[in-house]
Amino acid sequence: MPGYGNNTNFLKGLESRRLKYLGAVAKNRKIWLNQSGENWQKIRLDEYAKSLPEEDFTPVSLNLNKPKTLWVATGTAELSRLQGERTFAIVMNASSYADATEIDYFITNEDSEKVTAEWVVNTGASQFCKC
């Protein structure tokens, strides 16, 4: 489910106004991961999600009309045309990528220390997420 997180000019505009955002991005969005020091890896978000072990995902329970659990992994990476690292989140309806039938991807400019699995879900990913 692509969202305004794919519109780099829009994100730059929000950031120039010092506004925080949590935006949905396409699974084929490419990110740059810092492997160590000067070693950067360019990878699609969905390929990165596939590479994560199950223990990297944190379960978050939602008590909506029907209780459900979402699994969330977060990380930091750089994106083309944006300076500096941003935090991204992968939100799924299962504990592993292989078992998930719904997977959504998000980006935020919020402080990476603040961006926990619970923060992602409570800030609004559960509203966007088909999970």
C-alpha positions as CSV (number, residue, x, y, z in Angstrom):
1,M,0.0,0.0,0.0
2,P,2.0,3.0,-1.2
3,G,1.4,6.3,0.7
4,Y,2.8,9.7,1.1
5,G,6.0,8.2,2.4
6,N,6.9,7.6,-1.3
7,N,6.8,11.3,-2.1
8,T,10.2,12.5,-1.2
9,N,9.4,16.2,-2.0
10,F,6.4,16.0,0.3
11,L,8.6,14.5,3.1
12,K,11.2,17.2,2.6
13,G,8.4,19.8,2.9
14,L,7.2,18.3,6.2
15,E,10.7,18.2,7.5
16,S,11.4,21.8,6.4
17,R,8.4,22.8,8.6
18,R,9.8,20.6,11.4
19,L,6.8,18.3,11.4
20,K,7.0,14.7,12.3
21,Y,5.4,12.0,10.2
22,L,4.7,8.3,9.9
23,G,4.1,7.5,6.2
24,A,3.4,4.3,4.4
25,V,6.0,3.4,1.7
26,A,6.0,0.8,-1.1
27,K,7.7,-2.5,-0.5
28,N,10.1,-1.9,-3.4
29,R,11.4,1.3,-1.8
30,K,15.2,1.1,-1.8
31,I,17.0,1.9,1.4
32,W,20.7,2.2,2.3
33,L,21.7,0.2,5.3
34,N,24.9,1.0,7.2
35,Q,26.6,-2.4,7.6
36,S,29.6,-1.0,9.5
37,G,31.6,2.2,9.1
38,E,31.7,3.1,5.5
39,N,30.1,-0.1,4.3
40,W,26.6,0.6,2.9
41,Q,24.2,-1.9,1.4
42,K,21.4,-0.9,-1.0
43,I,18.4,-3.1,-0.6
44,R,14.6,-3.1,-1.2
45,L,12.5,-3.0,1.9
46,D,10.7,-6.3,1.2
47,E,14.1,-8.0,0.6
48,Y,15.3,-6.6,3.9
49,A,12.2,-7.8,5.6
50,K,12.7,-11.3,4.2
51,S,16.2,-11.4,5.6
52,L,15.1,-10.6,9.2
53,P,14.9,-13.5,11.7
54,E,11.7,-14.0,13.6
55,E,13.2,-12.7,16.8
56,D,13.6,-9.2,15.2
57,F,9.8,-8.8,15.2
58,T,8.0,-7.6,18.3
59,P,4.4,-8.6,18.9
60,V,2.0,-5.8,19.6
61,S,-1.6,-6.6,20.7
62,L,-4.5,-4.5,19.5
63,N,-7.8,-4.5,21.2
64,L,-10.1,-3.3,18.5
65,N,-13.5,-4.8,17.7
66,K,-11.7,-8.1,17.3
67,P,-8.4,-8.5,19.2
68,K,-5.4,-9.1,16.9
69,T,-1.6,-9.1,17.1
70,L,0.8,-7.3,14.7
71,W,4.5,-8.1,14.5
72,V,6.8,-5.1,14.0
73,A,10.5,-4.7,13.2
74,T,12.1,-1.3,13.1
75,G,15.5,-0.1,11.9
76,T,17.3,2.9,10.5
77,A,18.5,3.5,7.0
78,E,19.1,6.3,4.5
79,L,16.9,6.9,1.5
80,S,17.9,8.5,-1.8
81,R,17.2,12.3,-2.0
82,L,16.9,12.6,1.8
83,Q,19.9,13.5,3.9
84,G,20.6,11.5,7.0
85,E,19.0,8.4,8.4
86,R,15.3,7.8,8.9
87,T,13.6,5.1,10.9
88,F,11.5,2.5,9.0
89,A,9.1,-0.1,10.3
90,I,7.9,-3.4,8.9
91,V,4.4,-4.4,10.2
92,M,3.0,-7.9,9.6
93,N,0.1,-10.1,10.5
94,A,2.4,-13.0,11.4
95,S,5.6,-13.6,13.4
96,S,7.6,-14.5,10.3
97,Y,7.8,-13.1,6.8
98,A,7.1,-16.5,5.3
99,D,3.9,-16.9,7.2
100,A,2.6,-13.3,6.8
101,T,-0.2,-12.6,4.4
102,E,-0.3,-8.9,5.0
103,I,2.9,-6.8,5.2
104,D,3.1,-3.0,5.3
105,Y,6.1,-0.7,5.4
106,F,6.5,2.7,7.0
107,I,9.0,5.5,7.4
108,T,9.2,8.2,10.1
109,N,11.5,11.1,10.9
110,E,10.8,10.7,14.6
111,D,13.7,10.1,16.9
112,S,14.9,6.5,16.4
113,E,15.0,6.0,20.2
114,K,11.3,6.8,20.5
115,V,10.3,4.5,17.6
116,T,9.3,1.2,19.2
117,A,7.0,-1.4,17.9
118,E,4.3,-0.1,20.2
119,W,4.9,3.5,19.1
120,V,4.5,2.5,15.4
121,V,1.2,0.7,16.0
122,N,-0.2,3.4,18.4
123,T,0.9,6.3,16.2
124,G,-1.2,5.0,13.4
125,A,0.2,2.1,11.5
126,S,-2.7,0.0,12.7
127,Q,-5.0,2.5,10.9
128,F,-3.2,2.1,7.6
129,C,-2.3,-1.5,7.9
130,K,-4.4,-4.1,6.3
131,C,-2.9,-6.6,8.7
